[in-house]
Structure formats: C-alpha cells, structure tokens
Amino acid sequence: MKNTLTLKNFFLFLFFSIAAASCKKGGSDNGTTVKPSTLTGVTWTSNKVEFQKADGSWEAQTDGDFHFAFVFNSDNTFSVTQTYFNGGKGTKTGTWHLINNDTQVTLSGNSYADTYTVTQLTSSTLQWTAIPSSFFGKSGVRETFSH
C-alpha cells in the first residue's frame, strides 16, 4: 500500500510539473501577452519611433517630428491621429485584433495593414515592433507609447 501511494504521489508530482512547465509566460522574445483591458480606454501617445537598419540594429527617427495618438476601443475599433513633419494632422480608423496567443496586434483599415508584436505593455507604457513594416518603406519599426 505504501509503495502504491508513493508511486501515485510521484505521478501526480510529475503531471503537475509538466503542466506548470508548459504554461506560457508573457514578456518573452515572442511578445508580451496583451490584456485588452490594459490596451483599451486610454490614448496611447508615441514618444519614441525607431527604424530597423540593415544590420538589425535600431536607429531613432530623427528626420522630422511626428507623433501618433492611438485609441483602442473595446469593440475592436481604433482611431489614430497622426501629426506629420509639416504640422499637418490626419486621423485614420480601422479594426484591431489580438492574434498569436494575444502577443500581436493586427491593425487594418484606412491604409493600415500591419501586425505588431507587443514587447512591453504596462498600465502606462506600450511598445511594439513590426517587421517587416509598411511604415515609410522601412524594414522594421519599433514604437514606444505612453499615456
């Protein structure tokens, strides 16, 4: 009886160890898991834009001043107001969806068709990357936002 109980405990321990090891944690190189409630209901204003160079390193955008202000709504719509180099503004709208275990955000509509991997999401900071990117013909873009 004692051997049966010990063997049973061993298998229970083994089962729970495997189950715990297979759980995915956010914040890995594959992206941070996004909670929609953290993303929605606020205005995310860009404070840093970087472009990927041919060698894979990142270079801060320095050829003018432009900013984005995203609003993600709980009904999976979004709006983004862009302030351009020349001071002009434009607003675009579309839909957003979470994919790949909620680590990527896809945006579509009004000339947006990108998928971003979320690399950081806290109550005050959002950072994502898009590789490749449709952003000004660059091979990759990394944007950091705050609210």
C-alpha positions in Angstrom: 0.0 0.0 0.0 2.8 2.4 0.9 4.6 1.8 -2.4 1.3 2.4 -4.3 0.7 5.7 -2.5 4.3 6.9 -3.2 4.1 5.9 -6.8 0.8 7.7 -7.1 2.3 10.9 -5.5 5.3 10.7 -7.9 2.9 10.6 -10.9 0.9 13.5 -9.5 4.0 15.5 -9.0 5.3 14.6 -12.5 1.9 15.6 -14.1 1.8 19.0 -12.3 5.5 19.7 -13.0 4.9 19.1 -16.8 1.7 21.2 -16.7 3.4 24.1 -15.0 6.4 24.0 -17.3 4.2 24.1 -20.4 2.5 27.3 -19.3 3.5 30.3 -21.5 4.7 33.4 -19.7 4.4 36.9 -21.1 7.4 39.1 -21.8 9.4 36.6 -23.8 11.2 37.4 -27.1 8.0 36.2 -28.8 6.0 39.0 -27.3 4.1 40.1 -24.2 0.6 38.8 -23.6 -1.9 41.6 -24.1 -4.8 42.1 -21.8 -7.4 44.0 -23.8 -8.4 46.0 -20.6 -4.9 47.4 -20.4 -4.9 48.4 -24.0 -8.3 50.0 -24.3 -9.9 53.1 -22.9 -6.9 55.4 -23.0 -5.0 57.4 -25.6 -1.5 56.0 -26.3 0.8 58.8 -27.5 4.0 58.0 -29.2 7.2 59.3 -27.6 9.8 57.3 -29.5 9.9 55.8 -33.0 12.9 53.7 -34.2 13.6 52.2 -37.6 15.5 48.9 -38.1 18.8 49.3 -40.0 20.1 46.7 -42.5 22.3 45.2 -39.7 19.3 44.6 -37.5 20.1 47.4 -35.0 17.6 50.2 -34.2 18.0 53.9 -35.1 15.9 56.6 -33.6 13.8 58.6 -36.0 15.5 62.0 -36.5 14.3 63.3 -39.8 11.4 65.4 -38.5 9.0 65.4 -35.7 5.8 63.4 -36.0 3.6 61.6 -33.5 0.8 59.1 -33.2 -2.0 59.0 -30.8 -3.9 55.7 -30.8 -7.2 55.0 -29.1 -8.2 51.3 -28.9 -11.9 50.6 -28.2 -13.3 47.6 -26.5 -15.5 46.9 -29.7 -12.2 46.2 -31.6 -12.2 49.6 -33.4 -9.4 52.0 -33.2 -8.5 55.6 -34.3 -5.1 57.1 -34.7 -4.3 60.7 -35.1 -1.0 61.4 -36.8 0.8 64.7 -36.6 3.1 65.0 -39.6 6.5 66.6 -40.2 4.9 69.8 -41.6 2.4 70.2 -38.8 -0.5 68.7 -40.6 -2.7 66.2 -38.9 -4.8 63.2 -40.1 -7.0 60.7 -38.4 -7.4 57.1 -39.6 -9.8 54.5 -38.3 -10.0 50.7 -38.5 -10.2 47.5 -36.6 -7.8 45.8 -34.3 -7.5 42.1 -33.2 -5.2 40.1 -31.0 -3.5 37.1 -32.5 -0.8 34.5 -31.7 -1.7 33.9 -28.1 -2.6 37.6 -27.6 1.0 38.7 -28.2 0.4 40.5 -31.5 -2.0 43.3 -32.5 -3.2 43.5 -36.1 -4.5 46.8 -37.4 -6.5 47.1 -40.6 -8.4 49.8 -42.4 -7.7 53.2 -43.9 -4.2 52.4 -45.2 -3.3 50.4 -42.2 -2.4 46.8 -42.6 0.3 45.9 -40.1 0.9 43.3 -37.4 2.7 44.5 -34.4 4.4 42.3 -31.8 3.9 43.8 -28.3 7.2 43.8 -26.5 6.0 45.8 -23.4 2.6 46.6 -22.0 2.1 48.1 -18.6 -0.6 50.5 -17.2 1.4 53.4 -18.6 3.7 52.1 -21.4 3.1 50.3 -24.7 6.0 49.2 -27.0 5.6 47.2 -30.2 7.6 46.2 -33.3 6.6 45.5 -36.8 9.0 43.5 -39.0 8.5 43.9 -41.9 6.6 47.1 -41.8 4.6 49.2 -44.3 5.8 52.2 -42.4 7.6 54.5 -44.9 9.1 51.6 -46.6 11.3 50.7 -43.7 12.2 47.1 -43.0 11.1 47.4 -39.4 9.7 49.9 -36.9 9.6 50.0 -33.1 7.3 52.4 -31.4 7.0 53.3 -27.7 3.9 55.0 -26.4 2.7 56.3 -23.0 -0.5 57.8 -21.6 
